[in-house]
């Protein structure tokens, strides 16, 4: 169950000197890489990177599993109320490790586990639509926000809380479980006052690094995912990623190769799984890569405006929508494939040789062979056209390999932050939008800014076509 990272097609030998990396370039960065490794090790030892310890939280896992055991069979639906890092990891784990049509299975086939919904937006049609299809009396709501004050999450929470109160009166506390800070924030105060079951987001674990904390583990466990195996896979990745040798560390080697290519103009990072189960891992990766590495300021305070742009694709679907651009468009991308050696199912393609000779070649093969051939063909087409690409190869998609993959990508991101010399764990660019929203919505202390923001956004009528 060991994931392989293959960076061969990022090299000059594969895609040419102009768009590929030489061994000499990697070796020239080894000193910088060792400094980055030492700094990550120092921060971890100082307790600043607690997300790296999440694979070893045995007591928390047992607490979650005990709670799941107590509520099993009581609810038809489980709704995750969160956004960003409080939702994307949940979605990724669910689509990776549960049946692709999980919610459409009968309760028996789901093991008497609840359907899962993650409405990670404040679109009114989405929230109203969800309330149309679930019975609040038969639903458990998991409200997730580290700060306890996230506007989108708390707005949706208030709506769902009211729906519960209207249906159940004052006896709705057992229908809400809060995942939040140990002591701070509005959600913590409400949870303590109203008596919700709570789980803690550990100190020092930001949203995009929280998937292996109670943020992601509760929804995984309640839908039947083996969270112990998930964390075992992450622990195995931790062992692999502690090694300082670039050539033996999958997270470090990929980070260095992509760092070199970034400064050569390949500033777009496309993640393209060839597995429907892994499609939302690419979505989770987009936030991880973008929010961690896209920064105006360096750690030293200088203006750098750096950061690779992550893009989500899916094989084979996006061979028919994006691949044309990737093969013949600008030389500004690195394609990151996620491939699977053994799918859970083998689906044969029927023989129709006599009736339909144009497609007869498909008969006698399997969809497994077809998707593998498509991935190989895409990889070769990119390589032949001097487009750098790499891949992570999973022996199969299971809890152990998914935990391993997520942890490798987290370490790759943190290590990249040290290479770029930016803080991979903050998101100051998000704050300005929050402040403007507070002013528009009338939050106390922001009233005087509303008119200023609205005036700044006045339109030039010559550029508006109504």
C-alpha positions in Angstrom: 0.0 0.0 0.0 3.0 2.3 -0.5 2.2 5.3 -2.8 4.9 5.9 -5.5 5.8 9.4 -6.7 7.1 9.5 -10.2 8.7 12.7 -11.3 10.4 11.3 -14.4 8.4 13.5 -16.8 9.3 16.7 -15.0 13.0 16.2 -16.1 14.9 17.6 -19.0 15.6 14.1 -20.2 11.8 13.6 -20.7 10.5 17.0 -21.8 13.6 18.8 -22.9 16.0 21.3 -21.4 13.7 24.3 -21.8 10.8 22.8 -19.8 12.4 20.1 -17.7 14.5 20.0 -14.6 18.0 18.6 -14.6 19.6 16.6 -11.7 22.1 19.3 -11.4 19.4 21.9 -10.7 17.9 19.7 -8.0 21.3 19.1 -6.5 21.9 22.9 -6.5 18.9 23.3 -4.3 19.8 20.7 -1.8 21.3 23.2 0.6 18.1 25.3 0.5 16.0 22.2 0.9 18.0 21.1 4.0 17.5 24.5 5.5 13.7 24.1 4.8 13.7 20.6 6.4 15.6 21.9 9.5 13.1 24.7 9.9 10.1 22.4 9.6 11.7 20.1 12.1 12.3 23.0 14.5 8.7 24.3 14.2 7.3 20.8 14.8 9.5 20.2 17.8 8.3 23.6 19.2 4.6 22.5 18.8 3.9 25.0 16.0 2.9 22.4 13.5 0.4 20.3 15.4 -1.3 19.1 12.2 1.7 16.8 11.8 0.8 15.0 15.0 -2.8 14.3 14.0 -2.0 10.7 12.8 -1.3 9.8 16.4 -4.5 11.1 18.2 -5.7 7.8 19.5 -7.8 9.2 22.3 -9.7 11.6 20.0 -10.4 8.7 17.6 -11.8 6.6 20.3 -14.0 9.5 21.5 -15.3 10.0 18.0 -16.0 6.3 17.5 -17.8 6.1 20.9 -20.1 9.0 19.9 -20.7 7.4 16.5 -21.7 4.2 18.2 -24.2 6.1 20.4 -26.0 7.8 17.6 -25.9 5.0 15.0 -29.3 4.2 13.7 -30.9 7.3 15.1 -30.6 9.7 12.1 -31.3 9.3 8.4 -29.1 12.3 7.5 -25.8 13.8 8.6 -25.3 17.4 7.5 -21.8 19.1 7.7 -22.3 22.8 8.2 -18.9 24.3 7.2 -17.0 26.0 4.4 -13.4 25.9 3.0 -11.2 23.7 5.2 -14.2 22.8 7.3 -15.9 21.1 4.3 -13.5 20.2 1.5 -11.7 17.5 3.4 -15.0 16.0 4.4 -16.2 15.9 0.8 -12.8 14.4 -0.4 -12.9 11.6 2.2 -16.5 10.8 1.4 -16.1 10.6 -2.3 -12.8 8.8 -2.1 -13.9 6.1 0.4 -17.6 5.6 0.2 -19.8 4.2 -2.6 -20.0 6.7 -5.5 -23.8 6.8 -5.1 -23.7 6.4 -1.3 -26.8 8.6 -0.7 -28.9 6.6 -3.1 -28.2 3.3 -1.5 -30.9 1.8 0.8 -30.3 2.2 4.5 -29.4 -1.5 4.7 -26.8 -1.2 2.0 -25.3 1.8 3.8 -25.0 -0.3 7.0 -27.8 1.7 8.6 -25.6 4.8 8.4 -27.0 8.3 7.6 -26.9 10.0 4.2 -24.2 12.7 4.0 -24.8 16.3 2.8 -22.1 19.0 2.8 -23.8 22.3 1.7 -20.6 24.4 1.7 -22.1 27.7 0.4 -24.7 30.3 1.4 -26.5 30.2 -1.8 -30.2 30.5 -0.7 -31.4 28.0 -3.3 -28.9 25.4 -2.0 -29.9 25.8 1.6 -33.6 26.0 1.0 -33.4 23.0 -1.4 -31.6 20.9 1.2 -34.4 21.7 3.7 -36.9 20.5 1.1 -35.3 17.0 0.9 -34.4 16.3 4.5 -36.5 15.9 7.6 -34.9 18.0 10.3 -36.3 15.7 13.0 -34.3 12.8 11.4 -31.1 14.8 10.8 -27.9 15.4 12.8 -26.1 18.7 12.0 -22.3 18.9 12.5 -21.4 22.6 12.7 -17.7 23.2 12.0 -15.8 26.4 12.5 -12.5 26.8 14.3 -13.0 30.5 15.0 -16.7 29.9 15.9 -17.6 33.1 14.1 -17.3 32.2 10.4 -20.1 34.2 8.8 -21.2 31.6 6.2 -21.1 28.7 8.6 -22.9 30.5 11.4 -25.6 31.9 9.0 -26.4 28.4 7.8 -26.2 27.1 11.4 -28.8 29.6 12.5 -31.1 28.6 9.7 -30.8 24.9 10.5 -31.1 25.6 14.2 -34.4 27.4 13.6 -35.7 24.6 11.5 -34.9 22.1 14.3 -36.5 24.4 16.9 -39.7 24.7 14.8 -39.9 20.9 14.5 -38.7 19.8 17.9 -39.3 22.7 20.2 -36.6 23.1 22.8 -35.4 19.5 22.5 -33.1 19.9 19.6 -29.6 19.9 21.2 -29.1 16.2 20.5 -29.4 17.0 16.8 -26.4 19.3 16.8 -22.8 18.5 17.3 -20.2 21.3 17.2 -16.6 21.1 16.1 -14.8 24.2 17.2 -12.2 25.8 19.4 -11.8 24.5 22.9 -12.8 27.8 24.6 -13.1 30.7 22.1 -15.8 31.9 19.7 -19.5 32.3 19.4 -20.1 28.6 18.5 -18.3 27.4 21.6 -20.4 29.7 23.8 -23.7 28.6 22.1 -22.7 24.9 22.3 -21.9 25.2 26.0 -25.0 27.1 26.8 -27.4 24.8 24.8 -25.6 21.5 25.7 -24.4 20.3 22.3 -21.9 17.4 21.9 -18.6 19.0 21.0 -15.3 18.0 19.4 -12.2 20.2 19.5 -10.3 21.6 16.6 -6.8 21.3 18.0 -4.8 24.4 18.7 -2.4 25.2 15.8 -4.4 23.3 13.2 -5.7 25.6 10.4 -8.7 24.7 8.4 -6.9 23.4 5.3 -4.7 21.2 7.4 -7.6 19.9 9.5 -8.9 17.0 7.5 -7.3 14.4 9.8 -8.7 16.1 12.9 -12.3 15.8 14.2 -13.2 18.2 11.4 -12.9 15.4 8.9 -12.9 12.3 11.0 -16.5 12.6 12.4 -18.3 12.7 9.1 -15.9 9.9 7.9 -16.6 7.7 10.8 -20.3 8.2 10.9 -20.5 7.1 7.2 -18.5 4.0 7.9 -15.0 5.0 6.8 -12.2 3.2 8.8 -10.6 6.3 10.4 -8.0 4.2 12.2 -6.7 3.0 8.9 -6.9 6.5 7.5 -4.6 7.7 10.3 -2.4 4.7 10.0 -1.8 5.7 6.3 -1.0 9.2 7.4 1.4 7.9 10.1 3.2 5.8 7.4 3.5 9.0 5.2 4.9 10.8 8.2 7.7 8.2 8.5 8.4 8.6 4.7 8.4 12.4 4.9 10.7 12.8 7.9 13.6 11.6 5.7 15.8 14.7 4.8 17.1 13.1 1.6 15.3 14.7 -1.4 15.6 11.5 -3.5 13.9 9.4 -0.8 11.2 11.8 0.3 8.1 12.0 -2.1 6.8 15.3 -0.6 10.2 17.0 -0.8 11.2 15.9 -4.2 7.9 16.9 -5.8 8.1 20.3 -4.0 11.6 21.0 -5.2 10.8 20.0 -8.8 7.7 22.2 -9.0 9.5 25.0 -7.2 12.2 25.0 -9.9 9.6 24.9 -12.7 7.6 27.7 -11.1 10.5 30.1 -11.6 10.8 28.8 -15.1 7.3 30.0 -15.9 5.3 26.9 -15.1 3.1 28.6 -12.5 -0.1 26.6 -12.9 -0.4 23.3 -11.0 -3.1 21.0 -12.5 -4.1 18.0 -10.4 -5.8 15.3 -12.6 -6.9 12.1 -10.9 -7.7 9.1 -13.1 -10.2 7.9 -10.5 -13.7 9.1 -9.9 -13.1 8.4 -6.2 -10.2 10.9 -6.1 -11.9 13.8 -8.0 -12.6 15.8 -4.8 -9.0 15.3 -3.5 -8.1 17.6 -6.3 -10.7 20.1 -5.0 -9.2 19.8 -1.5 -5.7 20.2 -3.0 -6.7 23.5 -4.7 -7.4 25.2 -1.3 -4.3 23.6 0.3 -2.0 24.8 -2.5 -3.6 28.2 -3.2 -4.3 29.5 0.3 -0.9 28.2 1.7 1.4 29.5 -1.1 -0.3 32.5 -2.7 1.2 35.3 -0.6 2.0 39.0 -1.1 4.7 39.1 1.6 7.6 36.9 2.4 8.4 35.7 6.0 10.9 38.6 6.0 8.2 41.1 5.2 9.2 41.9 1.7 6.6 42.0 -1.2 7.0 38.9 -3.3 3.5 38.2 -4.8 4.2 34.5 -5.3 2.2 31.3 -5.6 1.4 28.6 -8.1 -2.2 28.5 -9.3 -3.9 25.1 -8.7 -6.4 23.8 -11.2 -8.7 20.8 -10.9 -9.2 18.3 -13.7 -10.4 14.7 -14.0 -9.4 11.9 -16.2 -10.8 10.9 -18.6 -13.6 13.5 -18.4 -11.3 16.5 -19.0 -9.4 14.9 -21.9 -12.5 16.2 -23.7 -12.5 19.7 -22.2 -9.0 20.8 -21.0 -6.4 18.6 -22.6 -6.2 20.5 -25.8 -5.1 23.6 -23.9 -2.6 21.5 -21.8 -1.0 19.9 -24.9 -0.9 22.9 -27.3 -1.4 26.0 -25.1 1.1 28.1 -23.2 4.0 26.4 -21.5 2.9 27.4 -18.0 1.5 24.2 -16.4 2.7 21.2 -14.5 0.2 18.3 -14.7 0.0 16.1 -11.5 -1.7 12.8 -12.2 -3.2 10.6 -9.5 -3.4 7.1 -10.8 -4.7 3.8 -9.4 -3.2 0.3 -10.1 -6.2 -1.7 -8.9 -9.7 -0.5 -8.9 -12.3 -2.0 -6.6 -14.4 -3.3 -9.5 -13.5 -4.9 -12.8 -16.1 -4.1 -15.6 -15.8 -6.0 -18.8 -16.7 -4.4 -22.2 -19.0 -6.7 -24.2 -18.0 -8.1 -27.6 -19.9 -6.6 -30.6 -17.4 -7.3 -33.4 -19.9 -8.4 -36.1 -22.5 -5.8 -35.6 -20.3 -2.7 -35.0 -16.8 -3.2 -36.6 -15.7 0.4 -35.9 -15.8 -0.3 -32.1 -15.0 -4.0 -32.2 -11.6 -3.4 -30.7 -13.1 -2.5 -27.4 -14.7 -5.9 -26.9 -13.0 -8.3 -24.7 -11.3 -5.6 -22.7 -12.3 -3.9 -19.5 -13.0 -0.3 -18.4 -10.0 -0.8 -16.1 -7.8 -1.4 -19.2 -9.4 1.6 -21.0 -8.9 4.1 -18.2 -5.3 3.0 -17.7 -4.6 3.3 -21.4 -6.2 6.7 -21.5 -4.0 7.9 -18.7 -0.9 6.5 -20.3 -1.9 8.1 -23.6 -2.4 11.5 -22.0 0.9 11.3 -20.1 2.7 10.4 -23.3 1.0 13.1 -25.4 2.0 15.7 -22.8 5.6 14.4 -22.6 5.9 14.3 -26.4 4.9 17.9 -26.6 7.4 19.0 -23.9 4.8 19.5 -21.2 6.1 18.6 -17.7 4.0 16.1 -15.8 4.3 13.8 -12.8 2.2 11.2 -11.0 1.3 9.7 -7.6 0.5 6.0 -8.1 -1.8 4.5 -5.5 -1.9 0.6 -5.4 -5.6 1.0 -4.7 -8.0 3.5 -3.2 -8.6 2.7 0.4 -8.4 4.4 3.8 -4.7 3.7 4.3 -3.6 5.1 0.8 -5.9 8.1 1.0 -4.6 9.0 4.5 -1.1 8.5 3.1 -1.8 10.7 0.1 -3.3 13.6 2.0 -0.5 13.7 4.5 2.2 13.7 1.7 0.4 16.6 0.0 0.3 18.5 3.3 4.0 18.1 3.9 4.7 19.0 0.3 2.8 22.2 0.8 4.5 23.1 4.1 7.9 22.3 2.7 7.1 24.5 -0.4 6.3 27.4 1.9 9.8 27.2 3.3 11.2 27.1 -0.2 9.2 30.2 -1.3 9.9 31.7 2.1 6.2 32.5 2.8 4.0 31.6 5.7 2.0 28.6 4.5 -0.3 28.7 7.5 -2.0 32.1 7.3 -4.4 33.7 4.8 -4.3 37.5 5.1 -5.7 37.9 1.6 -9.0 36.4 2.7 -9.4 38.9 5.6 -10.2 42.0 3.5 -13.2 40.4 1.9 -14.4 39.3 5.4 -14.2 42.9 6.6 -16.2 44.3 3.7 -18.8 41.6 4.2 -19.0 42.6 7.9 -19.6 46.2 7.0 -22.3 45.4 4.4 -24.1 43.0 6.8 -24.0 45.6 9.7 -21.6 43.9 12.1 -21.0 46.0 15.2 -17.8 48.0 14.8 -17.8 48.1 11.0 -20.8 50.4 10.3 -18.7 53.5 9.3 -17.0 51.6 6.5 -20.1 50.6 4.5 -20.6 53.8 2.6 -16.8 54.0 1.8 -16.8 50.5 0.3 -20.0 51.1 -1.7 -18.6 54.4 -3.1 -15.3 52.7 -4.1 -17.3 50.1 -6.0 -19.3 52.7 -8.1 -19.5 51.6 -11.8 -18.5 53.6 -14.9 -21.8 53.6 -16.9 -19.9 53.4 -20.2 -18.7 50.0 -19.3 -22.0 48.7 -18.1 -24.4 47.1 -20.6 -27.8 46.6 -19.1 
